[in-house]
């Protein structure tokens, strides 16, 4: 779901996987990206999920507000990692 959301919002060609995490920073406004990164770190460390309102900017400059929801998921070896889910945008702001 996160992948399709990102592809649709940023008019990216549809692919089997979401854009690599290292490229996500360019999709968010700086303050949203900073909050989201902090939330991901906290989730990995504490196991408490996050639910953040974030602002993304599309390739044409349109700002979209979305909900970023994440929870800690452990791999087969018990190592924690975060799972990021982006819900459908719920507001478009121009400018």
Backbone as JSON Lines, residues from 0, in Angstrom:
{"i":0,"aa":"X","n":[0.82,-1.2,0.0],"ca":[0.0,0.0,0.0],"c":[0.86,1.26,0.0]}
{"i":1,"aa":"X","n":[1.91,1.24,0.78],"ca":[2.78,2.42,0.83],"c":[3.37,2.69,-0.54]}
{"i":2,"aa":"X","n":[3.79,1.63,-1.21],"ca":[4.41,1.8,-2.52],"c":[3.47,2.45,-3.51]}
{"i":3,"aa":"X","n":[2.25,1.94,-3.62],"ca":[1.3,2.5,-4.58],"c":[0.98,3.94,-4.25]}
{"i":4,"aa":"X","n":[0.89,4.26,-2.96],"ca":[0.63,5.64,-2.55],"c":[1.76,6.55,-3.06]}
{"i":5,"aa":"X","n":[3.01,6.16,-2.82],"ca":[4.14,6.98,-3.25],"c":[4.18,7.11,-4.76]}
{"i":6,"aa":"X","n":[3.94,6.01,-5.48],"ca":[3.95,6.09,-6.93],"c":[2.89,7.05,-7.43]}
{"i":7,"aa":"X","n":[1.68,6.96,-6.86],"ca":[0.59,7.81,-7.32],"c":[0.83,9.28,-6.99]}
{"i":8,"aa":"X","n":[1.26,9.58,-5.77],"ca":[1.48,10.96,-5.36],"c":[2.56,11.63,-6.19]}
{"i":9,"aa":"X","n":[3.62,10.9,-6.48],"ca":[4.75,11.52,-7.17],"c":[4.81,11.21,-8.65]}
{"i":10,"aa":"X","n":[3.74,10.63,-9.19],"ca":[3.64,10.32,-10.61],"c":[4.86,9.52,-11.07]}
{"i":11,"aa":"X","n":[5.27,8.57,-10.23],"ca":[6.39,7.7,-10.58],"c":[5.87,6.51,-11.37]}
{"i":12,"aa":"X","n":[6.72,5.94,-12.23],"ca":[6.28,4.73,-12.93],"c":[6.01,3.62,-11.92]}
{"i":13,"aa":"X","n":[4.94,2.89,-12.12],"ca":[4.58,1.81,-11.2],"c":[5.66,0.73,-11.27]}
{"i":14,"aa":"X","n":[6.09,0.29,-10.11],"ca":[7.12,-0.75,-9.99],"c":[6.71,-1.68,-8.86]}
{"i":15,"aa":"X","n":[7.31,-2.87,-8.81],"ca":[6.9,-3.83,-7.77],"c":[7.19,-3.37,-6.35]}
{"i":16,"aa":"X","n":[8.2,-2.53,-6.16],"ca":[8.59,-2.1,-4.83],"c":[8.49,-0.59,-4.69]}
{"i":17,"aa":"X","n":[8.27,-0.13,-3.47],"ca":[8.26,1.31,-3.19],"c":[9.66,1.88,-3.45]}
{"i":18,"aa":"X","n":[9.75,3.19,-3.7],"ca":[11.07,3.8,-3.85],"c":[11.93,3.49,-2.63]}
{"i":19,"aa":"X","n":[13.22,3.28,-2.85],"ca":[14.14,2.94,-1.75],"c":[14.07,4.0,-0.66]}
{"i":20,"aa":"X","n":[14.15,3.56,0.6],"ca":[14.02,4.47,1.73],"c":[15.0,5.64,1.65]}
{"i":21,"aa":"X","n":[16.2,5.42,1.13],"ca":[17.2,6.48,1.07],"c":[16.75,7.65,0.19]}
{"i":22,"aa":"X","n":[15.77,7.43,-0.66],"ca":[15.28,8.51,-1.53],"c":[14.04,9.21,-0.96]}
{"i":23,"aa":"X","n":[13.47,8.68,0.11],"ca":[12.22,9.23,0.64],"c":[12.35,10.66,1.14]}
{"i":24,"aa":"X","n":[13.51,11.04,1.65],"ca":[13.7,12.38,2.19],"c":[13.36,13.46,1.18]}
{"i":25,"aa":"X","n":[13.62,13.19,-0.08],"ca":[13.34,14.18,-1.13],"c":[11.84,14.34,-1.37]}
{"i":26,"aa":"X","n":[11.04,13.42,-0.88],"ca":[9.6,13.45,-1.11],"c":[8.86,14.27,-0.06]}
{"i":27,"aa":"X","n":[9.49,14.46,1.1],"ca":[8.85,15.13,2.22],"c":[9.39,16.54,2.4]}
{"i":28,"aa":"X","n":[8.57,17.41,2.99],"ca":[9.1,18.69,3.43],"c":[10.06,18.41,4.57]}
{"i":29,"aa":"X","n":[11.09,19.25,4.71],"ca":[12.18,18.98,5.65],"c":[11.7,18.72,7.08]}
{"i":30,"aa":"X","n":[10.77,19.52,7.57],"ca":[10.31,19.34,8.96],"c":[9.57,18.01,9.13]}
{"i":31,"aa":"X","n":[8.79,17.62,8.13],"ca":[8.08,16.33,8.19],"c":[9.07,15.18,8.16]}
{"i":32,"aa":"X","n":[10.08,15.28,7.31],"ca":[11.08,14.22,7.2],"c":[11.84,14.08,8.52]}
{"i":33,"aa":"X","n":[12.19,15.18,9.15],"ca":[12.91,15.13,10.42],"c":[12.06,14.47,11.5]}
{"i":34,"aa":"X","n":[10.78,14.84,11.58],"ca":[9.88,14.23,12.57],"c":[9.69,12.74,12.3]}
{"i":35,"aa":"X","n":[9.55,12.4,11.04],"ca":[9.34,11.01,10.67],"c":[10.58,10.16,10.99]}
{"i":36,"aa":"X","n":[11.75,10.67,10.68],"ca":[12.97,9.93,11.01],"c":[13.1,9.72,12.52]}
{"i":37,"aa":"X","n":[12.8,10.75,13.3],"ca":[12.86,10.61,14.76],"c":[11.84,9.58,15.25]}
{"i":38,"aa":"X","n":[10.65,9.58,14.67],"ca":[9.62,8.61,15.05],"c":[10.05,7.19,14.71]}
{"i":39,"aa":"X","n":[10.69,7.0,13.57],"ca":[11.15,5.67,13.16],"c":[12.21,5.17,14.14]}
{"i":40,"aa":"X","n":[13.15,6.03,14.51],"ca":[14.19,5.64,15.46],"c":[13.55,5.26,16.8]}
{"i":41,"aa":"X","n":[12.63,6.08,17.28],"ca":[11.97,5.78,18.56],"c":[11.21,4.46,18.49]}
{"i":42,"aa":"X","n":[10.56,4.19,17.38],"ca":[9.82,2.95,17.22],"c":[10.76,1.75,17.26]}
{"i":43,"aa":"X","n":[11.88,1.86,16.57],"ca":[12.86,0.76,16.59],"c":[13.4,0.52,17.99]}
{"i":44,"aa":"X","n":[13.61,1.59,18.74],"ca":[14.2,1.48,20.08],"c":[13.2,1.04,21.15]}
{"i":45,"aa":"X","n":[11.97,1.53,21.09],"ca":[11.01,1.3,22.17],"c":[9.93,0.29,21.83]}
{"i":46,"aa":"X","n":[9.67,0.08,20.57],"ca":[8.57,-0.79,20.17],"c":[7.23,-0.09,20.08]}
{"i":47,"aa":"X","n":[7.18,1.18,20.48],"ca":[5.94,1.95,20.39],"c":[5.78,2.45,18.96]}
{"i":48,"aa":"X","n":[4.62,2.25,18.4],"ca":[4.36,2.69,17.03],"c":[4.24,4.2,16.93]}
{"i":49,"aa":"X","n":[4.13,4.7,15.72],"ca":[3.96,6.13,15.52],"c":[2.81,6.39,14.56]}
{"i":50,"aa":"X","n":[2.28,7.59,14.64],"ca":[1.18,8.04,13.8],"c":[1.4,9.53,13.6]}
{"i":51,"aa":"X","n":[2.03,9.9,12.5],"ca":[2.45,11.29,12.25],"c":[1.71,11.87,11.06]}
{"i":52,"aa":"X","n":[1.37,13.14,11.15],"ca":[0.88,13.88,9.99],"c":[2.11,14.45,9.3]}
{"i":53,"aa":"X","n":[2.24,14.17,8.01],"ca":[3.41,14.61,7.26],"c":[2.98,15.38,6.01]}
{"i":54,"aa":"X","n":[3.88,16.22,5.52],"ca":[3.62,16.97,4.3],"c":[4.62,16.52,3.24]}
{"i":55,"aa":"X","n":[4.09,16.18,2.1],"ca":[4.9,15.76,0.98],"c":[4.76,16.79,-0.13]}
{"i":56,"aa":"X","n":[5.74,16.88,-1.0],"ca":[5.67,17.8,-2.12],"c":[5.85,17.0,-3.41]}
{"i":57,"aa":"X","n":[4.85,17.09,-4.3],"ca":[4.91,16.34,-5.54],"c":[5.86,17.01,-6.53]}
{"i":58,"aa":"X","n":[6.11,16.33,-7.63],"ca":[7.05,16.85,-8.62],"c":[6.58,18.18,-9.22]}
{"i":59,"aa":"X","n":[5.26,18.44,-9.2],"ca":[4.77,19.72,-9.73],"c":[4.67,20.8,-8.65]}
{"i":60,"aa":"X","n":[5.14,20.49,-7.42],"ca":[5.16,21.48,-6.35],"c":[3.93,21.48,-5.45]}
{"i":61,"aa":"X","n":[2.96,20.66,-5.77],"ca":[1.76,20.58,-4.94],"c":[2.11,19.94,-3.6]}
{"i":62,"aa":"X","n":[1.62,20.52,-2.53],"ca":[1.84,19.96,-1.19],"c":[0.67,19.06,-0.85]}
{"i":63,"aa":"X","n":[0.98,17.86,-0.34],"ca":[-0.04,16.91,0.07],"c":[0.22,16.51,1.51]}
{"i":64,"aa":"X","n":[-0.82,16.48,2.28],"ca":[-0.72,16.05,3.67],"c":[-1.17,14.6,3.75]}
{"i":65,"aa":"X","n":[-0.42,13.82,4.5],"ca":[-0.74,12.39,4.63],"c":[-0.49,11.95,6.06]}
{"i":66,"aa":"X","n":[-0.91,10.77,6.35],"ca":[-0.69,10.17,7.65],"c":[0.36,9.08,7.48]}
{"i":67,"aa":"X","n":[1.45,9.15,8.26],"ca":[2.49,8.13,8.27],"c":[2.3,7.3,9.53]}
{"i":68,"aa":"X","n":[2.11,6.02,9.35],"ca":[1.85,5.12,10.46],"c":[2.92,4.03,10.43]}
{"i":69,"aa":"X","n":[3.53,3.78,11.57],"ca":[4.57,2.76,11.6],"c":[4.54,1.95,12.87]}
{"i":70,"aa":"X","n":[5.06,0.76,12.77],"ca":[5.18,-0.1,13.93],"c":[6.45,-0.92,13.79]}
{"i":71,"aa":"X","n":[6.99,-1.35,14.92],"ca":[8.2,-2.16,14.9],"c":[7.85,-3.58,14.5]}
{"i":72,"aa":"X","n":[8.64,-4.11,13.59],"ca":[8.52,-5.49,13.15],"c":[9.9,-6.1,13.28]}
{"i":73,"aa":"X","n":[9.98,-7.29,13.86],"ca":[11.27,-7.96,14.0],"c":[11.43,-9.0,12.91]}
{"i":74,"aa":"X","n":[12.68,-9.14,12.44],"ca":[12.96,-10.15,11.43],"c":[13.07,-11.53,12.08]}
{"i":75,"aa":"X","n":[13.39,-12.54,11.29],"ca":[13.44,-13.92,11.78],"c":[14.48,-14.11,12.88]}
{"i":76,"aa":"X","n":[15.48,-13.23,12.93],"ca":[16.52,-13.32,13.95],"c":[16.19,-12.48,15.18]}
{"i":77,"aa":"X","n":[15.01,-11.85,15.19],"ca":[14.61,-11.04,16.33],"c":[15.14,-9.61,16.31]}
{"i":78,"aa":"X","n":[15.77,-9.22,15.21],"ca":[16.3,-7.85,15.1],"c":[15.15,-6.92,14.73]}
{"i":79,"aa":"X","n":[15.0,-5.81,15.46],"ca":[13.89,-4.9,15.16],"c":[14.14,-4.09,13.9]}
{"i":80,"aa":"X","n":[13.07,-3.8,13.21],"ca":[13.07,-2.87,12.09],"c":[11.71,-2.2,12.07]}
{"i":81,"aa":"X","n":[11.6,-1.04,11.43],"ca":[10.32,-0.34,11.36],"c":[9.62,-0.67,10.07]}
{"i":82,"aa":"X","n":[8.33,-0.65,10.12],"ca":[7.52,-0.8,8.92],"c":[6.76,0.51,8.74]}
{"i":83,"aa":"X","n":[7.01,1.16,7.65],"ca":[6.36,2.44,7.37],"c":[5.17,2.22,6.46]}
{"i":84,"aa":"X","n":[4.04,2.76,6.86],"ca":[2.84,2.69,6.04],"c":[2.36,4.11,5.83]}
{"i":85,"aa":"X","n":[2.14,4.49,4.61],"ca":[1.58,5.82,4.32],"c":[0.14,5.65,3.9]}
{"i":86,"aa":"X","n":[-0.75,6.25,4.65],"ca":[-2.17,6.21,4.3],"c":[-2.44,7.19,3.16]}
{"i":87,"aa":"X","n":[-3.55,7.06,2.55],"ca":[-3.93,7.96,1.47],"c":[-3.92,9.4,1.94]}
{"i":88,"aa":"X","n":[-3.43,10.27,1.08],"ca":[-3.41,11.69,1.44],"c":[-4.84,12.15,1.68]}
{"i":89,"aa":"X","n":[-4.97,13.09,2.56],"ca":[-6.32,13.58,2.84],"c":[-6.47,15.05,2.59]}
{"i":90,"aa":"X","n":[-5.46,15.7,2.11],"ca":[-5.59,17.12,1.83],"c":[-4.52,17.54,0.83]}
{"i":91,"aa":"X","n":[-4.9,18.35,-0.12],"ca":[-3.95,18.92,-1.06],"c":[-3.9,20.41,-0.82]}
{"i":92,"aa":"X","n":[-2.69,20.94,-0.7],"ca":[-2.5,22.39,-0.5],"c":[-1.62,22.9,-1.62]}
{"i":93,"aa":"X","n":[-1.97,24.0,-2.19],"ca":[-1.18,24.57,-3.29],"c":[-0.25,25.63,-2.71]}
{"i":94,"aa":"X","n":[0.96,25.7,-3.3],"ca":[1.87,26.74,-2.87],"c":[3.06,26.26,-2.12]}
